[in-house]
Amino acid sequence: MASNFRHKDILKIARKEGKVTVDALADLYNVTVQTIRRDLSELAEMGRLERVHGGAVIPSGVINILYEKRRQLNKSGKKAIAIKCAQKIPNGASVFMNIGTTTEAVARELLDHDNLLIVTNNLNIANILSNNHSCEIILAGGVLRRTDGGILGSLTVDMVKQFKFDFSILGCSAIDTDGDILDFDGQEIIVTSTAIQRSRQVIIVADFYKFKRKAPLTICSLADVNYLFTDIKLPNKLLDKCNTWKTEIINI
């Protein structure tokens, strides 16, 4: 297989799995590990991948090139999750909402709520909730990422630190079998982690795709979460852990 065709396939795998490893790719394409290392180095030089020990990951922000496609995935499931999550939020609550297509779905279901204070680093959520005239919206300052409407950086973190939220409603890129909540972008993780620290109750909204994907960076554990809204039945081992952690699972 010519290297340019292999490059395209490697990028597809990386976008799906969150990372690729040298050994696995060498076995897949029946080439030497030296050939794969050269492929990954070339992709890294083009800014398509970021080299890590033993392989490569999608670099910060690159995964969000596919944001519009992710918005179309499992729309009905995300809507069902959003409806159930919105029912948990009382009128008059203060809420932080982060970047993600599922959190955007929740925002749409909050349009009929009264007197909410919403702080968000998601420009799309601010636009959605601007149609709720009783809702006060605070858009966290920072650097705009045009690919998905996310706002990131030290200014964003500093603003989030100023609040104490009743709830954080948070999306993520993946959840693994150990209950770790994962993402691709270190800047996103800093903002989300800060919001978790400043929240009385933490809500994760994640459809079944998030349990099939991988991502390289850890946000927190389900042990740090009060509620997980999802449309998948968790494996018994993970469900037992959540029961121990007193993390409530709301299946749609």
Residue frames as qw, qx, qy, qz and C-alpha x, y, z in Angstrom:
[[0.000, 0.889, 0.459, 0.000, 0.00, 0.00, 0.00],
 [0.381, 0.532, -0.043, 0.755, 1.43, 3.38, -0.99],
 [0.305, -0.182, -0.541, 0.762, 2.20, 5.63, 1.95],
 [0.216, -0.089, -0.027, -0.972, -0.33, 8.34, 0.98],
 [0.651, -0.281, -0.524, -0.471, -3.18, 5.79, 1.01],
 [0.608, -0.235, -0.660, 0.375, -1.89, 4.42, 4.31],
 [0.109, 0.035, -0.298, 0.948, -1.84, 7.93, 5.72],
 [0.473, -0.242, -0.239, -0.813, -5.53, 8.38, 4.96],
 [0.744, -0.282, -0.592, -0.131, -6.39, 5.10, 6.65],
 [0.486, -0.093, -0.564, 0.661, -4.25, 5.90, 9.68],
 [0.117, -0.128, 0.143, -0.974, -6.05, 9.23, 10.11],
 [0.639, -0.285, -0.412, -0.584, -9.45, 7.50, 9.88],
 [0.717, -0.244, -0.619, 0.207, -8.44, 5.07, 12.62],
 [0.310, 0.000, -0.416, 0.855, -7.03, 7.87, 14.78],
 [0.323, -0.233, -0.056, -0.916, -10.24, 9.91, 14.48],
 [0.741, -0.292, -0.475, -0.375, -12.33, 6.89, 15.42],
 [0.799, -0.263, -0.475, 0.259, -10.18, 5.50, 18.23],
 [0.342, -0.939, 0.031, 0.004, -8.52, 8.67, 19.50],
 [0.247, -0.736, 0.602, 0.190, -5.02, 7.23, 19.06],
 [0.904, 0.345, -0.244, -0.057, -3.00, 4.75, 17.03],
 [0.637, -0.607, 0.454, 0.141, -0.08, 2.55, 18.05],
 [0.199, 0.639, -0.665, -0.331, 2.98, 1.63, 16.02],
 [0.238, -0.154, 0.959, -0.002, 2.73, -2.11, 16.71],
 [0.530, 0.449, 0.641, -0.327, -0.96, -2.38, 15.82],
 [0.484, 0.761, -0.099, -0.420, -0.52, -0.46, 12.57],
 [0.048, 0.540, -0.803, -0.249, 2.51, -2.51, 11.59],
 [0.354, 0.089, 0.926, -0.090, 0.45, -5.69, 12.06],
 [0.516, 0.615, 0.406, -0.437, -2.55, -4.22, 10.23],
 [0.498, 0.788, -0.199, -0.303, -0.58, -3.21, 7.13],
 [0.956, 0.001, 0.173, 0.236, 2.04, -5.98, 7.33],
 [0.446, 0.757, -0.218, 0.424, 4.92, -3.52, 7.27],
 [0.602, -0.007, -0.499, 0.623, 7.82, -2.86, 9.60],
 [0.331, -0.794, -0.385, 0.336, 7.52, -0.70, 12.70],
 [0.358, -0.326, 0.190, 0.854, 10.12, 1.59, 11.14],
 [0.065, 0.349, 0.605, 0.713, 7.78, 2.20, 8.20],
 [0.286, -0.764, -0.567, -0.109, 4.90, 3.08, 10.53],
 [0.433, -0.627, -0.159, 0.628, 7.11, 5.37, 12.62],
 [0.249, -0.051, 0.378, 0.890, 8.04, 7.18, 9.40],
 [0.106, -0.572, -0.653, -0.485, 4.33, 7.46, 8.46],
 [0.386, -0.782, -0.454, 0.183, 3.45, 8.89, 11.86],
 [0.415, -0.445, 0.039, 0.792, 6.36, 11.33, 11.76],
 [0.136, 0.203, 0.508, 0.826, 5.26, 12.57, 8.33],
 [0.250, -0.693, -0.606, -0.299, 1.67, 13.02, 9.56],
 [0.460, -0.692, -0.298, 0.470, 2.97, 14.84, 12.64],
 [0.347, -0.184, 0.224, 0.892, 5.04, 17.19, 10.46],
 [0.062, -0.397, -0.561, -0.724, 1.84, 18.02, 8.54],
 [0.253, -0.150, 0.366, -0.883, 0.05, 18.73, 11.83],
 [0.676, -0.148, -0.481, -0.538, -2.41, 15.88, 11.34],
 [0.845, -0.362, -0.389, 0.062, -1.21, 13.80, 14.31],
 [0.193, -0.821, 0.436, -0.313, 0.82, 14.33, 17.47],
 [0.672, 0.217, -0.690, 0.161, 3.47, 11.76, 18.30],
 [0.622, -0.608, 0.328, -0.370, 3.35, 10.09, 21.71],
 [0.212, -0.442, 0.871, -0.026, 5.31, 7.16, 23.12],
 [0.390, 0.086, 0.917, -0.002, 4.45, 4.07, 21.07],
 [0.297, 0.572, 0.726, 0.240, 2.17, 5.81, 18.60],
 [0.053, 0.137, 0.135, 0.980, 0.25, 9.02, 17.93],
 [0.084, 0.592, 0.697, -0.395, -2.92, 10.88, 18.91],
 [0.194, 0.781, 0.410, 0.430, -5.19, 13.42, 17.29],
 [0.328, 0.078, -0.257, 0.906, -3.68, 16.83, 18.18],
 [0.028, 0.515, 0.543, -0.663, -5.68, 19.32, 20.23],
 [0.317, 0.562, 0.046, -0.762, -8.52, 20.79, 18.21],
 [0.157, 0.248, -0.763, -0.576, -8.07, 18.66, 15.08],
 [0.077, 0.281, 0.955, -0.059, -10.83, 16.23, 16.10],
 [0.221, 0.602, 0.457, -0.617, -13.28, 19.11, 16.02],
 [0.143, 0.258, -0.567, -0.769, -12.96, 19.37, 12.24],
 [0.244, -0.209, -0.901, -0.293, -15.59, 16.62, 12.31],
 [0.144, 0.154, 0.581, -0.786, -17.88, 18.52, 14.69],
 [0.559, 0.180, -0.134, -0.798, -20.74, 18.89, 12.22],
 [0.597, 0.074, -0.765, -0.232, -20.67, 15.17, 11.50],
 [0.215, -0.077, -0.844, 0.485, -20.73, 14.39, 15.24],
 [0.336, 0.112, 0.273, -0.895, -23.73, 16.69, 15.62],
 [0.673, 0.120, -0.384, -0.621, -25.67, 14.41, 13.25],
 [0.400, 0.099, -0.906, 0.099, -24.75, 11.19, 15.07],
 [0.320, -0.376, -0.833, 0.252, -27.55, 9.66, 17.18],
 [0.123, -0.317, -0.010, -0.940, -29.64, 12.83, 17.21],
 [0.662, -0.453, -0.380, -0.461, -32.66, 11.02, 18.66],
 [0.753, -0.274, -0.485, 0.349, -30.60, 9.51, 21.46],
 [0.319, 0.080, -0.247, 0.911, -29.05, 12.85, 22.34],
 [0.337, -0.407, -0.179, -0.830, -32.47, 14.49, 22.36],
 [0.756, -0.435, -0.460, -0.165, -33.85, 11.83, 24.71],
 [0.634, -0.160, -0.407, 0.638, -30.87, 12.28, 27.03],
 [0.106, 0.235, -0.054, 0.965, -31.32, 16.05, 26.88],
 [0.514, -0.501, -0.334, -0.612, -35.03, 15.91, 27.76],
 [0.784, -0.424, -0.437, 0.119, -34.35, 13.75, 30.80],
 [0.537, -0.032, -0.276, 0.797, -31.40, 15.86, 31.92],
 [0.065, -0.395, -0.083, -0.913, -33.34, 19.12, 31.60],
 [0.631, -0.559, -0.416, -0.342, -36.00, 17.71, 33.91],
 [0.723, -0.301, -0.402, 0.475, -33.33, 17.51, 36.62],
 [0.306, 0.116, -0.100, 0.940, -32.60, 21.25, 36.45],
 [0.067, -0.726, -0.616, 0.298, -34.94, 23.41, 38.55],
 [0.175, 0.866, 0.197, 0.424, -35.96, 26.92, 37.64],
 [0.294, -0.933, 0.144, -0.153, -33.63, 29.52, 39.11],
 [0.887, -0.285, 0.170, 0.321, -30.54, 27.27, 39.04],
 [0.080, 0.849, -0.447, -0.271, -27.01, 28.35, 38.15],
 [0.933, 0.149, 0.319, 0.074, -25.50, 26.04, 35.54],
 [0.064, -0.653, 0.588, 0.474, -22.20, 25.63, 33.73],
 [0.876, 0.368, 0.301, -0.079, -22.33, 23.95, 30.30],
 [0.382, -0.531, 0.550, 0.520, -19.26, 22.96, 28.28],
 [0.348, 0.467, -0.543, -0.605, -18.44, 22.24, 24.63],
 [0.223, -0.013, 0.973, 0.058, -20.28, 19.37, 22.98],
 [0.328, -0.146, -0.602, -0.714, -23.15, 18.33, 20.77],
 [0.421, -0.445, -0.789, 0.036, -25.02, 16.65, 23.63],
 [0.201, -0.438, -0.410, 0.774, -24.76, 19.69, 25.88],
 [0.155, 0.069, -0.305, -0.937, -26.14, 21.72, 22.98],
 [0.400, -0.329, -0.767, -0.379, -29.10, 19.32, 22.87],
 [0.346, -0.489, -0.657, 0.458, -29.65, 19.93, 26.59],
 [0.061, -0.231, -0.056, 0.969, -29.59, 23.69, 25.99],
 [0.295, -0.173, -0.555, -0.758, -32.50, 23.32, 23.57],
 [0.494, -0.457, -0.735, -0.079, -34.50, 21.52, 26.25],
 [0.337, -0.405, -0.456, 0.717, -33.84, 24.35, 28.73],
 [0.056, 0.292, 0.305, 0.905, -35.58, 26.96, 26.59],
 [0.450, -0.613, -0.446, -0.472, -38.77, 26.76, 28.69],
 [0.597, -0.386, -0.494, 0.501, -36.98, 27.00, 32.05],
 [0.096, -0.940, -0.153, -0.288, -37.28, 30.22, 34.05],
 [0.291, -0.911, 0.245, -0.156, -34.61, 32.42, 35.59],
 [0.936, -0.068, 0.028, 0.345, -31.60, 30.25, 34.86],
 [0.067, -0.887, 0.400, 0.222, -28.06, 31.58, 35.11],
 [0.944, 0.234, 0.137, 0.186, -26.04, 29.84, 32.40],
 [0.141, -0.806, 0.489, 0.302, -22.27, 30.16, 32.21],
 [0.914, 0.259, 0.299, 0.088, -20.75, 28.50, 29.16],
 [0.218, -0.588, 0.527, 0.574, -17.63, 28.34, 27.04],
 [0.381, 0.272, 0.815, 0.343, -19.76, 27.14, 24.12],
 [0.129, 0.206, -0.164, -0.956, -20.82, 29.89, 21.72],
 [0.327, -0.200, -0.767, -0.514, -23.50, 27.61, 20.24],
 [0.312, -0.485, -0.768, 0.279, -25.16, 27.14, 23.65],
 [0.065, -0.403, -0.220, 0.886, -25.20, 30.88, 24.21],
 [0.234, 0.070, -0.464, -0.852, -26.91, 31.36, 20.84],
 [0.349, -0.324, -0.854, -0.211, -29.46, 28.61, 21.54],
 [0.316, -0.545, -0.658, 0.413, -30.40, 29.95, 24.96],
 [0.052, -0.095, 0.020, 0.994, -30.56, 33.54, 23.78],
 [0.362, -0.315, -0.578, -0.660, -34.14, 32.64, 22.81],
 [0.513, -0.562, -0.627, 0.169, -34.98, 32.10, 26.49],
 [0.087, 0.714, -0.014, 0.694, -35.54, 35.70, 27.59],
 [0.629, -0.736, 0.048, -0.246, -35.68, 34.86, 31.31],
 [0.924, -0.133, -0.012, 0.358, -32.28, 33.18, 31.13],
 [0.080, -0.936, 0.311, 0.144, -29.15, 35.14, 32.02],
 [0.929, 0.265, 0.010, 0.259, -26.24, 34.00, 29.88],
 [0.248, -0.861, 0.389, 0.212, -22.60, 34.60, 30.72],
 [0.870, 0.458, -0.123, 0.137, -20.17, 33.67, 27.96],
 [0.708, -0.562, 0.187, 0.386, -16.77, 32.82, 29.40],
 [0.272, 0.896, -0.280, -0.211, -14.06, 34.89, 27.78],
 [0.667, -0.331, 0.598, 0.297, -11.10, 33.43, 25.94],
 [0.038, 0.382, -0.668, -0.637, -9.94, 32.31, 22.51],
 [0.778, 0.314, 0.181, -0.513, -12.67, 31.26, 20.07],
 [0.325, -0.165, 0.873, 0.324, -12.17, 27.92, 18.33],
 [0.462, 0.300, -0.216, -0.806, -14.07, 28.38, 15.09],
 [0.300, 0.084, -0.906, -0.286, -14.41, 24.68, 14.30],
 [0.361, -0.399, -0.843, 0.015, -16.95, 24.10, 17.09],
 [0.273, -0.763, -0.176, -0.559, -17.72, 27.43, 18.79],
 [0.756, -0.458, -0.340, 0.320, -15.65, 26.51, 21.83],
 [0.021, 0.898, -0.213, 0.383, -13.95, 29.19, 23.94],
 [0.904, -0.203, -0.220, 0.305, -10.72, 28.20, 25.64],
 [0.428, 0.546, -0.280, 0.664, -7.63, 29.51, 27.40],
 [0.362, -0.110, -0.600, 0.705, -6.53, 30.95, 30.72],
 [0.249, -0.121, 0.059, -0.959, -9.13, 33.74, 30.59],
 [0.683, -0.228, -0.505, -0.477, -11.87, 31.11, 30.37],
 [0.641, -0.184, -0.673, 0.321, -10.52, 29.24, 33.37],
 [0.161, 0.016, -0.393, 0.905, -10.17, 32.42, 35.41],
 [0.443, -0.196, -0.132, -0.865, -13.79, 33.36, 34.75],
 [0.739, -0.234, -0.589, -0.229, -15.13, 29.91, 35.64],
 [0.490, -0.051, -0.645, 0.584, -13.20, 30.05, 38.94],
 [0.113, -0.188, 0.213, -0.952, -15.26, 33.05, 40.00],
 [0.660, -0.213, -0.236, -0.680, -18.53, 31.08, 40.20],
 [0.238, -0.076, 0.920, -0.301, -20.10, 28.44, 42.41],
 [0.470, 0.007, -0.549, -0.691, -22.58, 26.52, 40.28],
 [0.759, -0.102, 0.397, -0.505, -25.60, 24.51, 41.35],
 [0.899, 0.189, 0.394, 0.038, -24.94, 22.17, 38.42],
 [0.033, 0.556, -0.616, -0.557, -22.39, 21.50, 35.74],
 [0.857, 0.360, 0.320, -0.184, -23.78, 19.78, 32.64],
 [0.140, -0.677, 0.624, 0.365, -20.82, 18.30, 30.82],
 [0.907, 0.392, -0.076, -0.130, -20.16, 16.38, 27.65],
 [0.483, -0.571, 0.615, 0.249, -17.03, 14.36, 26.90],
 [0.444, 0.512, -0.600, -0.425, -15.35, 12.49, 24.05],
 [0.680, 0.066, -0.726, -0.077, -15.27, 9.03, 25.62],
 [0.622, -0.524, 0.405, -0.418, -15.88, 6.98, 28.76],
 [0.431, 0.351, -0.830, -0.039, -13.80, 3.85, 29.28],
 [0.740, -0.268, -0.599, -0.150, -14.56, 0.62, 31.11],
 [0.477, -0.124, -0.573, 0.655, -12.82, 1.86, 34.26],
 [0.150, -0.847, -0.490, 0.145, -15.18, 4.82, 34.46],
 [0.346, -0.392, 0.111, 0.845, -12.61, 7.40, 33.36],
 [0.383, 0.848, 0.336, -0.145, -14.12, 10.32, 31.43],
 [0.614, -0.155, 0.385, 0.671, -11.88, 11.24, 28.52],
 [0.358, 0.895, 0.125, -0.235, -11.25, 13.98, 26.00],
 [0.782, 0.400, 0.116, 0.463, -8.80, 15.02, 23.28],
 [0.258, 0.731, -0.040, 0.631, -7.96, 18.61, 24.14],
 [0.522, -0.189, -0.529, 0.642, -5.97, 19.58, 27.20],
 [0.043, -0.142, 0.084, -0.985, -7.34, 23.12, 27.15],
 [0.595, -0.357, -0.409, -0.593, -10.91, 21.83, 27.24],
 [0.708, -0.273, -0.620, 0.198, -10.06, 19.56, 30.14],
 [0.293, -0.004, -0.407, 0.865, -8.69, 22.42, 32.25],
 [0.341, -0.215, -0.075, -0.912, -11.94, 24.38, 31.82],
 [0.733, -0.280, -0.496, -0.372, -14.13, 21.36, 32.51],
 [0.632, -0.147, -0.620, 0.441, -12.09, 20.29, 35.54],
 [0.065, 0.091, -0.296, 0.949, -12.36, 23.80, 36.97],
 [0.540, -0.254, -0.234, -0.767, -16.14, 23.74, 36.51],
 [0.742, -0.233, -0.629, -0.018, -16.33, 20.38, 38.30],
 [0.440, -0.074, -0.539, 0.715, -14.44, 21.82, 41.27],
 [0.106, -0.002, 0.169, -0.980, -16.84, 24.79, 41.38],
 [0.558, -0.192, -0.476, -0.652, -20.09, 22.78, 41.17],
 [0.554, -0.255, 0.554, -0.566, -22.39, 21.42, 43.85],
 [0.804, 0.158, 0.560, -0.124, -23.61, 18.67, 41.51],
 [0.019, 0.484, -0.667, -0.566, -21.93, 17.31, 38.39],
 [0.792, 0.374, 0.390, -0.286, -23.90, 15.84, 35.48],
 [0.160, -0.329, 0.743, 0.560, -22.37, 13.97, 32.54],
 [0.742, 0.467, 0.218, -0.429, -24.44, 13.55, 29.38],
 [0.058, -0.476, 0.801, 0.360, -23.07, 10.84, 27.08],
 [0.860, 0.238, -0.047, -0.449, -24.68, 8.71, 24.41],
 [0.955, -0.110, 0.270, 0.056, -23.64, 5.16, 23.54],
 [0.684, 0.651, -0.158, 0.289, -21.01, 6.30, 21.03],
 [0.107, -0.832, 0.434, -0.330, -18.94, 7.69, 23.91],
 [0.761, -0.390, 0.504, -0.127, -18.57, 4.16, 25.29],
 [0.905, 0.323, 0.224, 0.162, -17.26, 2.88, 21.95],
 [0.438, 0.819, -0.168, 0.332, -14.62, 5.57, 21.44],
 [0.746, -0.332, -0.176, 0.549, -11.23, 6.22, 22.98],
 [0.142, 0.932, -0.064, 0.327, -9.49, 9.47, 23.84],
 [0.682, 0.260, -0.460, 0.506, -6.03, 10.08, 25.30],
 [0.092, 0.328, -0.411, 0.846, -6.66, 12.54, 28.15],
 [0.339, -0.463, -0.798, 0.184, -8.55, 12.12, 31.43],
 [0.209, -0.637, -0.090, -0.737, -11.04, 14.73, 32.67],
 [0.430, -0.379, 0.567, -0.592, -12.11, 12.91, 35.83],
 [0.081, -0.054, -0.995, -0.011, -13.74, 9.65, 36.94],
 [0.465, -0.476, -0.541, -0.514, -17.41, 8.78, 37.20],
 [0.533, -0.397, -0.594, 0.453, -16.58, 8.65, 40.92],
 [0.177, -0.193, -0.145, 0.954, -16.48, 12.47, 40.76],
 [0.264, -0.179, -0.469, -0.824, -19.92, 12.66, 39.11],
 [0.417, 0.062, 0.583, -0.695, -23.38, 12.82, 40.69],
 [0.724, 0.424, 0.420, -0.347, -25.43, 11.83, 37.64],
 [0.134, -0.239, 0.743, 0.610, -24.74, 10.14, 34.31],
 [0.663, 0.478, 0.271, -0.509, -27.48, 10.45, 31.69],
 [0.036, -0.369, 0.809, 0.455, -27.01, 7.93, 28.88],
 [0.793, 0.223, -0.086, -0.560, -28.83, 5.73, 26.38],
 [0.642, 0.292, -0.709, 0.002, -26.77, 2.59, 27.00],
 [0.855, -0.503, -0.043, -0.118, -26.85, -0.05, 29.71],
 [0.016, -0.783, 0.608, -0.133, -23.52, 0.02, 31.50],
 [0.659, 0.161, -0.729, 0.091, -21.50, -3.19, 31.87],
 [0.735, -0.587, -0.333, -0.070, -22.15, -4.83, 35.24],
 [0.700, -0.141, -0.243, 0.656, -18.58, -4.23, 36.42],
 [0.161, 0.280, 0.003, 0.946, -18.81, -0.49, 35.75],
 [0.484, -0.587, -0.333, -0.557, -22.34, -0.34, 37.15],
 [0.765, -0.459, -0.383, 0.238, -21.10, -1.91, 40.39],
 [0.485, 0.009, -0.155, 0.860, -18.35, 0.72, 40.59],
 [0.124, -0.451, -0.180, -0.866, -20.90, 3.50, 40.08],
 [0.660, -0.592, -0.402, -0.231, -23.05, 2.07, 42.87],
 [0.714, -0.306, -0.300, 0.554, -20.00, 2.10, 45.14],
 [0.308, 0.103, 0.012, 0.946, -19.21, 5.67, 44.12],
 [0.122, 0.636, 0.579, -0.496, -22.89, 6.68, 44.60],
 [0.087, 0.256, -0.426, -0.864, -22.97, 7.89, 40.99],
 [0.579, 0.398, 0.569, -0.428, -26.58, 7.71, 39.84],
 [0.137, -0.059, 0.757, 0.636, -27.08, 6.30, 36.33],
 [0.521, 0.485, 0.342, -0.614, -30.16, 7.51, 34.45],
 [0.297, 0.025, 0.822, 0.486, -30.78, 5.31, 31.42],
 [0.421, 0.319, -0.082, -0.845, -33.01, 6.64, 28.68]]
